[in-house]
Structures are given as C-alpha cells and as structure tokens.
C-alpha cells in the first residue's frame, strides 16, 4: 500500500491552491493522509480526486473544516498489519518512560498503541524511529519552515511487516 502524506497546507492563506508538483508526487497512491492545518475543505476535495482522504484537525482549522466527515482529532487506522495514528501534534506522551513501561494489559482508548504516527504542526520534516514507533512529519508543501514556496510531502509504503517512509522535496 502506498500512502501520500501531507500537512500544514494553509490554503488559501499561504497559497491559493495546492502546488501542481504535489498532485504529480501523489499519482498512484492508494490513500492520502493530511495531518492538519487544512484551512479550506477544497484542499481535501482536490486531494480526493487522486485517492481517498482522511485528515486530522489542526489547531488552526476553522469550524466548517472540523464538521467534515473526513476530519477527526485523531484517526486510528489498521492498514496492512500496522496501527497508524494520524494526528496534528506529535504525541509526546508515548515517548515517556511511563507510557513505554505501563502494564501490558493497559491499552490506549482506541484499543491499540501505534507503530506509526503521522503528524504535522511543526512545519518541518521528521522521519525517526523511537521505541519501534515510526514518527513521520511530511513538513508542508506550501510553508516549510514557515517560508512560503514549494516544500515537502511524504510517501509511506506498507508491505506486510515492512514499513518505509520517504520525504519528497517538491520541485
């Protein structure tokens, strides 16, 4: 399974529309995950022309965006044997010793701990494995490092127990 990752599009505040380079980068993906700060639902509609879309609610998203059925505070997805959390802000609690050392019978309220966390908010790319959890922030295609212009998106590839993420610089 090939998944397109995007976050912090800030449309139409930063740019009027998604960059054509993003559309090209996502050709052939099976799913698109938007990690918040969408601003306008036309972003999700445009992405949905490529593949099904799910999105996390960002801290700057407007009320009309939050009412859309594709948008939740957190999606917990089970895809190809992986548990994926799609959220806007990195969940630092899962990095703390109390979380990692808690009783095995204790579960998250959604039933499973993640092995992949897709997040945004920071406007920078993150690709790291901590305690066997893959954290991916695809940056922003329009406002990377809080600078206007072409930025980044991500691709997550799942194949059974294998998981691999890449950051793509739009050109």
Backbone as a chain_set.jsonl record, in Angstrom:
{"seq": "XXXXXXXXXXXXXXXXXXXXXXXXXXXXXXXXXXXXXXXXXXXXXXXXXXXXXXXXXXXXXXXXXXXXXXXXXXXXXXXXXXXXXXXXXXXXXXXXXXXXXXXXXXXXXXXXXXXXXXXXXXXXXXXXXXXXXXXXXXXXXXXXXXXXXXXXXXXXXXXXXXXXXXXXXXX", "coords": {"N": [[0.844, -1.177, 0.0], [0.541, 2.197, -0.819], [0.89, 5.363, 0.499], [0.056, 8.753, 0.479], [1.396, 11.542, 2.172], [0.669, 14.544, 3.806], [0.76, 17.837, 5.192], [-0.164, 20.841, 6.958], [-1.07, 22.709, 4.914], [-2.311, 25.21, 4.69], [-4.105, 26.637, 2.993], [-6.43, 28.939, 1.734], [-4.593, 30.8, 2.736], [-1.697, 30.905, 2.653], [-0.982, 29.942, 0.093], [-2.899, 29.958, -2.951], [-3.869, 27.589, -4.093], [-3.277, 24.016, -4.091], [0.055, 22.992, -4.869], [0.978, 22.073, -8.196], [3.02, 20.261, -8.348], [2.706, 18.702, -6.076], [0.385, 17.254, -6.655], [1.345, 15.718, -8.763], [3.337, 14.235, -7.397], [1.775, 12.584, -5.817], [0.52, 10.837, -7.521], [-0.857, 7.684, -8.159], [-1.032, 6.843, -5.504], [-2.665, 5.014, -2.846], [-4.103, 6.035, -0.786], [-4.55, 9.121, 0.957], [-3.204, 10.948, 3.602], [-3.811, 13.673, 5.573], [-2.274, 15.735, 7.818], [-3.39, 17.906, 9.234], [-4.111, 21.488, 9.785], [-5.474, 22.401, 7.486], [-7.175, 24.374, 6.55], [-9.018, 25.108, 4.324], [-11.727, 23.322, 2.945], [-11.63, 22.726, 0.234], [-9.114, 21.82, -0.284], [-9.053, 19.152, 0.679], [-11.003, 18.123, -1.022], [-9.78, 18.437, -3.523], [-7.536, 16.779, -3.207], [-8.88, 14.379, -2.922], [-9.59, 13.731, -5.467], [-7.481, 12.34, -6.334], [-7.037, 10.156, -4.568], [-8.685, 8.342, -1.854], [-9.217, 10.317, 1.128], [-8.162, 11.118, 4.419], [-8.163, 13.188, 7.32], [-6.496, 14.977, 9.948], [-7.612, 17.143, 12.519], [-6.404, 20.362, 12.609], [-4.72, 22.806, 14.717], [-5.242, 25.301, 13.754], [-7.435, 25.053, 12.135], [-10.648, 25.764, 10.749], [-14.112, 26.071, 11.858], [-15.951, 25.055, 9.911], [-14.357, 23.232, 8.561], [-13.833, 21.356, 10.542], [-16.23, 20.05, 10.795], [-16.423, 18.301, 8.713], [-16.734, 14.977, 7.487], [-14.407, 13.584, 6.934], [-12.525, 14.525, 8.643], [-10.994, 14.295, 11.79], [-10.051, 14.592, 15.277], [-8.164, 12.663, 15.87], [-7.259, 9.978, 13.901], [-7.33, 6.481, 14.057], [-5.877, 3.98, 12.44], [-5.913, 0.773, 10.945], [-3.856, -0.711, 8.906], [-2.679, -2.907, 6.569], [-1.525, -4.598, 8.526], [-0.43, -2.78, 10.294], [-0.675, -0.335, 12.91], [-1.766, 2.838, 12.734], [-1.531, 6.152, 13.775], [-3.069, 9.127, 12.964], [-2.604, 12.391, 13.465], [-2.517, 15.871, 14.54], [-0.612, 17.227, 16.218], [2.482, 16.123, 17.547], [2.433, 13.295, 19.624], [3.754, 13.47, 22.505], [3.553, 12.023, 24.869], [3.722, 9.277, 24.344], [6.357, 8.819, 24.169], [7.411, 8.893, 26.641], [8.836, 7.368, 29.609], [6.882, 6.268, 31.392], [4.749, 5.63, 29.729], [5.847, 3.737, 27.948], [6.542, 1.706, 29.739], [4.256, 0.815, 30.972], [1.649, -1.38, 32.23], [1.142, -4.413, 30.413], [-1.469, -5.075, 29.877], [-2.859, -2.744, 29.806], [-4.356, -0.544, 27.579], [-4.444, 1.878, 24.926], [-7.125, 4.269, 24.556], [-8.285, 3.763, 22.101], [-7.766, 1.164, 21.659], [-5.373, 0.128, 20.589], [-1.849, 0.556, 20.596], [0.206, 2.776, 18.671], [2.224, 1.873, 15.805], [3.086, 3.445, 13.896], [3.196, 6.92, 13.602], [1.68, 9.619, 12.201], [2.085, 12.985, 11.795], [1.807, 16.619, 12.028], [2.028, 20.105, 12.199], [4.527, 21.267, 13.01], [5.8, 22.272, 10.79], [8.096, 21.283, 9.696], [10.228, 18.677, 8.496], [10.134, 15.371, 9.744], [11.481, 12.271, 10.369], [11.717, 9.569, 12.032], [12.58, 6.778, 14.106], [11.491, 5.737, 17.121], [11.593, 3.861, 19.98], [10.605, 1.731, 18.476], [8.508, 2.915, 17.152], [7.478, 4.521, 14.328], [7.845, 7.796, 13.487], [6.47, 10.309, 11.519], [6.623, 13.365, 9.973], [5.587, 15.168, 7.377], [6.255, 17.732, 6.761], [5.562, 20.629, 5.008], [3.829, 21.417, 2.032], [3.635, 23.98, 1.128], [4.564, 25.812, 3.002], [6.997, 25.304, 4.314], [9.182, 25.182, 7.054], [8.108, 27.557, 7.824], [8.274, 29.264, 5.64], [7.233, 30.714, 2.675], [6.511, 29.028, -0.401], [7.543, 26.267, -2.528], [7.548, 23.178, -0.839], [7.558, 20.254, 1.0], [6.351, 16.83, 0.826], [5.207, 13.582, 1.904], [5.742, 10.035, 1.473], [4.439, 6.997, 2.412], [5.098, 3.645, 2.551], [3.651, 0.514, 2.801], [4.046, -2.898, 3.319], [3.088, -5.743, 4.249], [4.83, -6.715, 7.091], [6.716, -4.826, 6.639], [7.622, -1.4, 6.641], [8.044, 1.754, 5.267], [9.119, 5.052, 4.945], [9.324, 8.107, 3.094], [10.551, 11.366, 2.444], [9.627, 13.807, 0.166], [10.954, 16.357, -1.756], [9.422, 19.022, -3.236], [9.671, 20.09, -6.558]], "CA": [[0.0, 0.0, 0.0], [1.306, 3.442, -0.948], [0.085, 6.41, 1.122], [0.571, 10.111, 0.394], [1.354, 12.258, 3.447], [0.745, 15.989, 3.643], [0.357, 18.572, 6.39], [0.05, 22.287, 7.022], [-1.207, 23.314, 3.589], [-2.629, 26.627, 4.925], [-4.695, 27.195, 1.774], [-5.756, 29.854, 0.802], [-3.825, 31.849, 3.417], [-0.302, 30.958, 2.193], [-1.077, 29.779, -1.36], [-4.308, 29.881, -3.356], [-4.206, 26.198, -4.376], [-2.188, 23.051, -3.929], [1.013, 23.02, -5.977], [0.87, 21.004, -9.199], [4.057, 19.282, -8.035], [2.135, 17.796, -5.077], [-0.532, 16.367, -7.379], [2.208, 14.785, -9.505], [4.007, 13.35, -6.432], [0.805, 11.645, -5.242], [-0.062, 9.933, -8.529], [-0.725, 6.261, -7.878], [-1.183, 6.469, -4.092], [-3.927, 4.352, -2.524], [-4.742, 6.8, 0.283], [-3.839, 10.339, 1.342], [-3.412, 11.352, 4.988], [-3.474, 15.085, 5.797], [-2.062, 15.866, 9.265], [-3.951, 19.105, 9.83], [-3.974, 22.853, 9.277], [-6.014, 22.306, 6.136], [-7.79, 25.695, 6.379], [-10.18, 25.124, 3.441], [-12.101, 21.971, 2.512], [-11.294, 22.484, -1.171], [-7.861, 21.056, -0.272], [-9.4, 17.727, 0.772], [-11.731, 17.774, -2.239], [-8.809, 18.296, -4.606], [-6.759, 15.564, -2.941], [-9.747, 13.213, -3.095], [-9.599, 13.379, -6.893], [-6.343, 11.43, -6.53], [-7.244, 8.952, -3.751], [-9.444, 8.66, -0.637], [-8.504, 11.222, 2.032], [-8.513, 11.307, 5.82], [-7.399, 14.329, 7.821], [-6.524, 15.333, 11.364], [-7.965, 18.539, 12.755], [-5.27, 21.174, 13.026], [-5.024, 23.837, 15.7], [-5.688, 26.5, 13.05], [-8.539, 24.752, 11.226], [-11.876, 26.5, 11.017], [-15.262, 25.259, 12.265], [-16.529, 24.31, 8.785], [-13.446, 22.122, 8.275], [-13.945, 20.363, 11.607], [-17.502, 19.332, 10.643], [-16.319, 17.374, 7.592], [-16.636, 13.579, 7.933], [-13.041, 13.101, 6.732], [-11.655, 15.175, 9.618], [-11.136, 13.941, 13.207], [-8.885, 14.965, 16.075], [-7.191, 11.593, 15.658], [-7.693, 8.743, 13.245], [-6.554, 5.282, 14.35], [-6.08, 3.144, 11.26], [-5.239, -0.518, 10.86], [-3.582, -0.889, 7.486], [-1.637, -3.869, 6.194], [-0.866, -5.111, 9.724], [0.149, -1.677, 11.07], [-1.591, 0.589, 13.573], [-1.31, 4.182, 12.408], [-2.237, 7.304, 14.316], [-2.998, 10.366, 12.195], [-2.923, 13.482, 14.392], [-1.847, 17.11, 14.129], [0.573, 17.494, 17.027], [3.203, 14.925, 17.973], [2.007, 12.845, 20.963], [4.976, 13.247, 23.283], [3.359, 11.085, 25.973], [4.121, 7.907, 24.011], [7.813, 8.742, 24.247], [7.832, 8.943, 28.039], [9.026, 6.041, 30.211], [5.658, 5.702, 31.991], [3.934, 5.051, 28.645], [6.514, 2.548, 27.425], [6.674, 0.681, 30.772], [2.979, 0.527, 31.637], [1.258, -2.792, 32.194], [0.808, -4.881, 29.069], [-2.915, -5.168, 29.702], [-3.416, -1.415, 29.624], [-4.342, -0.145, 26.18], [-4.933, 3.204, 24.589], [-8.586, 4.27, 24.484], [-8.695, 3.247, 20.811], [-7.542, -0.263, 21.624], [-4.033, -0.291, 20.179], [-0.777, 1.536, 20.525], [0.634, 2.914, 17.277], [3.594, 1.59, 15.405], [3.399, 4.566, 13.015], [2.488, 8.156, 13.946], [1.759, 10.651, 11.176], [1.698, 14.243, 12.44], [2.21, 17.854, 11.357], [2.092, 21.218, 13.134], [5.846, 21.869, 13.199], [6.256, 22.839, 9.515], [9.428, 20.752, 9.383], [10.167, 17.24, 8.256], [10.618, 14.461, 10.782], [11.441, 10.862, 9.986], [12.528, 8.938, 13.073], [12.065, 5.589, 14.761], [11.749, 5.822, 18.555], [10.916, 2.746, 20.657], [9.947, 0.974, 17.413], [7.399, 3.681, 16.59], [7.935, 5.377, 13.243], [7.232, 9.12, 13.505], [6.652, 10.976, 10.231], [6.03, 14.668, 9.695], [5.957, 15.436, 5.986], [6.601, 19.143, 6.591], [4.482, 21.401, 4.385], [4.105, 21.638, 0.607], [3.49, 25.399, 0.81], [5.004, 26.698, 4.075], [8.031, 24.55, 5.019], [9.979, 26.032, 7.935], [7.386, 28.839, 7.864], [8.679, 30.074, 4.495], [6.373, 30.478, 1.515], [7.147, 28.422, -1.57], [7.455, 24.808, -2.601], [8.119, 22.488, 0.311], [7.713, 18.802, 1.018], [5.288, 15.876, 1.128], [5.777, 12.287, 2.245], [5.17, 8.784, 0.972], [4.563, 5.861, 3.321], [4.84, 2.382, 1.858], [3.408, -0.614, 3.697], [4.018, -4.185, 2.645], [3.154, -6.706, 5.341], [5.503, -6.176, 8.271], [7.649, -3.784, 6.213], [7.116, -0.022, 6.575], [9.113, 2.637, 4.812], [8.634, 6.403, 4.651], [10.235, 8.978, 2.372], [10.182, 12.767, 2.295], [9.878, 14.275, -1.198], [11.048, 17.796, -1.934], [8.722, 19.403, -4.453], [10.467, 20.931, -7.462]], "C": [[0.888, 1.239, 0.0], [0.409, 4.601, -0.493], [0.79, 7.758, 0.971], [0.374, 10.824, 1.721], [1.539, 13.745, 3.198], [0.26, 16.642, 4.925], [0.528, 20.064, 6.161], [0.021, 22.955, 5.647], [-1.558, 24.805, 3.682], [-3.192, 27.313, 3.681], [-6.078, 27.741, 2.116], [-4.916, 30.949, 1.473], [-2.419, 32.021, 2.849], [-0.221, 30.871, 0.665], [-2.553, 29.647, -1.715], [-4.77, 28.445, -3.575], [-3.01, 25.303, -4.072], [-1.229, 23.143, -5.107], [0.81, 21.831, -6.925], [1.88, 19.902, -8.915], [3.58, 18.27, -6.985], [1.227, 16.779, -5.761], [0.274, 15.305, -8.132], [2.858, 13.771, -8.558], [3.071, 12.278, -5.883], [0.145, 10.732, -6.278], [0.189, 8.486, -8.135], [-0.817, 5.883, -6.409], [-2.564, 5.859, -3.875], [-4.761, 5.148, -1.525], [-3.897, 8.043, 0.52], [-4.22, 10.685, 2.769], [-2.912, 12.784, 5.157], [-3.418, 15.302, 7.305], [-2.407, 17.251, 9.811], [-3.424, 20.434, 9.336], [-4.271, 22.867, 7.776], [-6.463, 23.698, 5.676], [-9.048, 25.626, 5.538], [-10.453, 23.719, 2.914], [-11.821, 21.694, 1.044], [-9.987, 21.702, -1.287], [-8.167, 19.561, -0.243], [-10.135, 17.263, -0.478], [-10.771, 17.56, -3.404], [-7.959, 17.038, -4.435], [-7.588, 14.307, -3.198], [-9.934, 12.84, -4.562], [-8.485, 12.393, -7.222], [-6.591, 10.093, -5.837], [-8.122, 9.336, -2.554], [-8.571, 9.441, 0.353], [-9.071, 11.142, 3.436], [-7.632, 12.428, 6.342], [-7.555, 14.461, 9.324], [-6.901, 16.809, 11.469], [-6.738, 19.283, 13.272], [-5.687, 22.252, 14.007], [-5.474, 25.136, 15.052], [-6.841, 26.232, 12.094], [-9.831, 25.401, 11.705], [-13.035, 25.548, 11.277], [-15.844, 24.458, 11.108], [-15.662, 23.109, 8.413], [-13.651, 21.0, 9.281], [-15.233, 19.557, 11.51], [-17.465, 18.294, 9.522], [-16.078, 15.956, 8.097], [-15.233, 12.992, 7.771], [-12.081, 13.566, 7.829], [-12.001, 14.735, 11.037], [-9.927, 14.489, 13.957], [-7.772, 13.943, 15.896], [-7.88, 10.43, 14.959], [-6.771, 7.635, 13.73], [-6.888, 4.292, 13.243], [-5.316, 1.837, 11.399], [-5.095, -0.822, 9.374], [-2.426, -1.852, 7.301], [-0.825, -4.34, 7.406], [-0.236, -4.049, 10.606], [-0.962, -0.862, 11.728], [-1.004, 1.981, 13.418], [-2.184, 5.201, 13.118], [-1.993, 8.469, 13.377], [-3.496, 11.475, 13.109], [-2.217, 14.749, 13.902], [-0.557, 17.346, 14.908], [1.174, 16.189, 17.534], [2.79, 14.547, 19.396], [3.21, 12.49, 21.831], [4.794, 12.245, 24.413], [3.795, 9.671, 25.614], [5.632, 7.74, 23.987], [8.311, 8.69, 25.685], [7.966, 7.539, 28.615], [7.739, 5.458, 30.796], [4.773, 5.077, 30.931], [4.545, 3.736, 28.182], [6.539, 1.409, 28.44], [5.359, 0.316, 31.455], [2.613, -0.95, 31.486], [0.826, -3.186, 30.787], [-0.69, -4.938, 28.825], [-3.557, -3.81, 29.479], [-3.274, -1.007, 28.167], [-4.797, 1.302, 26.052], [-6.459, 3.139, 24.458], [-9.101, 3.781, 23.139], [-8.372, 1.763, 20.654], [-6.142, -0.696, 21.272], [-3.061, 0.867, 20.211], [-0.314, 1.632, 19.066], [2.01, 2.298, 17.033], [4.037, 2.607, 14.359], [2.564, 5.758, 13.47], [2.757, 9.173, 12.845], [1.262, 11.941, 11.825], [2.196, 15.427, 11.621], [2.569, 18.904, 12.384], [3.429, 21.949, 13.155], [6.418, 22.519, 11.933], [7.692, 22.427, 9.183], [9.289, 19.249, 9.195], [10.771, 16.482, 9.43], [10.443, 13.05, 10.246], [12.339, 10.144, 10.978], [11.798, 7.738, 13.664], [12.487, 5.66, 16.226], [10.928, 4.738, 19.236], [10.077, 1.922, 19.674], [8.644, 1.618, 16.937], [7.994, 4.604, 15.535], [7.143, 6.682, 13.287], [7.544, 9.804, 12.179], [5.886, 12.296, 10.223], [6.515, 15.039, 8.307], [6.309, 16.897, 5.737], [5.407, 19.929, 6.09], [4.812, 21.612, 2.916], [4.14, 23.118, 0.234], [4.174, 26.337, 1.803], [6.042, 25.999, 4.955], [8.924, 25.511, 5.797], [9.419, 27.453, 8.004], [7.857, 29.81, 6.778], [7.79, 29.708, 3.316], [7.172, 29.883, 0.362], [7.025, 26.911, -1.515], [8.186, 24.164, -1.434], [8.196, 21.0, 0.102], [6.383, 18.087, 1.234], [5.978, 14.564, 1.493], [5.072, 11.153, 1.544], [5.466, 7.708, 2.004], [4.201, 4.609, 2.538], [4.747, 1.261, 2.878], [3.328, -1.88, 2.866], [4.2, -5.253, 3.705], [3.81, -6.071, 6.55], [6.462, -5.035, 7.925], [6.933, -2.431, 6.15], [8.278, 0.876, 6.197], [8.507, 3.989, 4.451], [9.734, 7.204, 3.969], [9.681, 10.396, 2.392], [10.567, 13.178, 0.879], [9.897, 15.793, -1.227], [10.414, 18.158, -3.282], [9.581, 20.356, -5.274], [9.693, 21.195, -8.725]], "O": [[1.87, 1.309, 0.738], [-0.683, 4.799, -1.025], [1.97, 7.889, 1.294], [-0.691, 10.726, 2.33], [2.446, 14.158, 2.475], [-0.552, 16.073, 5.655], [1.274, 20.49, 5.279], [0.949, 23.667, 5.265], [-1.136, 25.584, 2.828], [-2.802, 28.434, 3.354], [-6.849, 27.027, 2.758], [-4.566, 31.933, 0.821], [-1.987, 33.144, 2.589], [0.514, 31.626, 0.029], [-3.365, 29.266, -0.872], [-5.918, 28.108, -3.284], [-1.897, 25.771, -3.832], [-1.667, 23.352, -6.238], [0.506, 20.721, -6.487], [1.623, 18.734, -9.208], [4.001, 17.113, -7.004], [1.298, 15.583, -5.475], [-0.087, 14.129, -8.129], [2.925, 12.584, -8.875], [3.516, 11.189, -5.524], [-0.716, 9.927, -5.92], [1.316, 8.109, -7.813], [-0.691, 4.702, -6.082], [-3.508, 6.143, -4.613], [-5.974, 4.962, -1.428], [-2.684, 8.03, 0.313], [-5.401, 10.717, 3.117], [-1.74, 13.075, 4.916], [-4.41, 15.076, 7.998], [-1.773, 17.714, 10.759], [-2.448, 20.511, 8.589], [-3.458, 23.274, 6.945], [-6.165, 24.129, 4.562], [-10.095, 26.065, 6.014], [-9.537, 23.013, 2.492], [-11.778, 20.531, 0.642], [-9.771, 21.0, -2.275], [-7.617, 18.792, -1.032], [-9.923, 16.145, -0.946], [-10.927, 16.618, -4.18], [-7.696, 16.322, -5.401], [-7.057, 13.289, -3.642], [-10.392, 11.738, -4.863], [-8.526, 11.702, -8.24], [-6.388, 9.031, -6.425], [-8.288, 10.521, -2.267], [-7.356, 9.254, 0.411], [-10.285, 11.104, 3.633], [-6.505, 12.612, 5.882], [-8.586, 14.112, 9.898], [-6.548, 17.615, 10.608], [-6.117, 18.874, 14.253], [-6.869, 22.577, 14.116], [-6.035, 25.995, 15.731], [-7.193, 27.111, 11.307], [-10.066, 25.56, 12.903], [-12.956, 24.362, 10.957], [-16.201, 23.294, 11.292], [-16.185, 22.076, 7.994], [-13.643, 19.825, 8.915], [-15.319, 18.476, 12.092], [-18.389, 17.489, 9.399], [-15.303, 15.754, 9.032], [-14.909, 11.995, 8.416], [-10.961, 13.065, 7.934], [-13.162, 14.793, 11.442], [-8.904, 14.81, 13.352], [-6.597, 14.295, 15.784], [-8.941, 9.968, 15.378], [-5.558, 7.828, 13.806], [-8.021, 3.828, 13.121], [-4.199, 1.813, 11.916], [-6.063, -1.142, 8.684], [-1.33, -1.633, 7.816], [0.397, -4.467, 7.334], [0.434, -4.386, 11.582], [-2.051, -0.717, 11.173], [0.093, 2.272, 13.895], [-3.412, 5.129, 13.073], [-0.85, 8.769, 13.031], [-4.668, 11.5, 13.485], [-1.42, 14.702, 12.965], [0.481, 17.635, 14.313], [0.451, 15.265, 17.906], [2.798, 15.401, 20.283], [3.627, 11.333, 21.879], [5.776, 11.668, 24.88], [4.204, 8.923, 26.502], [6.129, 6.629, 23.803], [9.497, 8.468, 25.925], [7.287, 6.618, 28.163], [7.529, 4.249, 30.701], [4.103, 4.082, 31.206], [3.842, 2.736, 28.039], [6.557, 0.245, 28.041], [5.367, -0.431, 32.434], [3.219, -1.669, 30.691], [0.221, -2.394, 30.065], [-1.133, -4.857, 27.679], [-4.691, -3.736, 29.006], [-2.193, -1.113, 27.59], [-5.439, 1.862, 26.941], [-7.016, 2.058, 24.269], [-10.271, 3.411, 23.046], [-8.676, 1.172, 19.618], [-5.746, -1.805, 21.629], [-3.407, 2.005, 19.895], [-0.434, 0.664, 18.315], [2.842, 2.215, 17.936], [5.206, 2.642, 13.974], [1.362, 5.624, 13.697], [3.903, 9.542, 12.586], [0.147, 11.986, 12.346], [2.92, 15.254, 10.64], [3.318, 18.639, 13.324], [3.443, 23.171, 13.307], [7.415, 23.237, 12.004], [8.406, 23.139, 8.477], [8.341, 18.634, 9.684], [11.77, 16.893, 10.02], [9.383, 12.691, 9.733], [13.558, 10.101, 10.811], [10.569, 7.694, 13.713], [13.676, 5.646, 16.541], [9.707, 4.696, 19.09], [8.979, 1.474, 20.004], [7.78, 0.939, 16.382], [8.908, 5.378, 15.821], [5.921, 6.679, 13.143], [8.698, 9.88, 11.757], [4.674, 12.337, 10.437], [7.715, 15.207, 8.084], [6.632, 17.264, 4.607], [4.34, 19.889, 6.703], [5.947, 21.949, 2.579], [4.615, 23.478, -0.843], [4.355, 27.518, 1.51], [5.983, 26.084, 6.181], [9.368, 26.528, 5.265], [10.155, 28.418, 8.213], [7.84, 31.026, 6.972], [7.618, 28.531, 3.0], [8.348, 30.193, 0.174], [6.47, 26.352, -0.569], [9.3, 24.556, -1.088], [8.817, 20.527, -0.85], [5.425, 18.659, 1.753], [7.201, 14.456, 1.399], [3.942, 11.298, 1.079], [6.612, 7.532, 2.418], [3.13, 4.525, 1.937], [5.638, 1.078, 3.707], [2.638, -1.933, 1.848], [5.327, -5.631, 4.028], [3.392, -5.001, 6.992], [6.964, -4.354, 8.819], [5.802, -2.329, 5.675], [9.37, 0.761, 6.754], [7.504, 4.06, 3.74], [10.92, 7.007, 4.232], [8.466, 10.591, 2.36], [11.689, 12.932, 0.437], [8.953, 16.438, -0.77], [10.824, 17.657, -4.329], [10.147, 21.311, -4.743], [10.185, 21.884, -9.618]]}, "num_chains": 1, "name": "protein.A"}
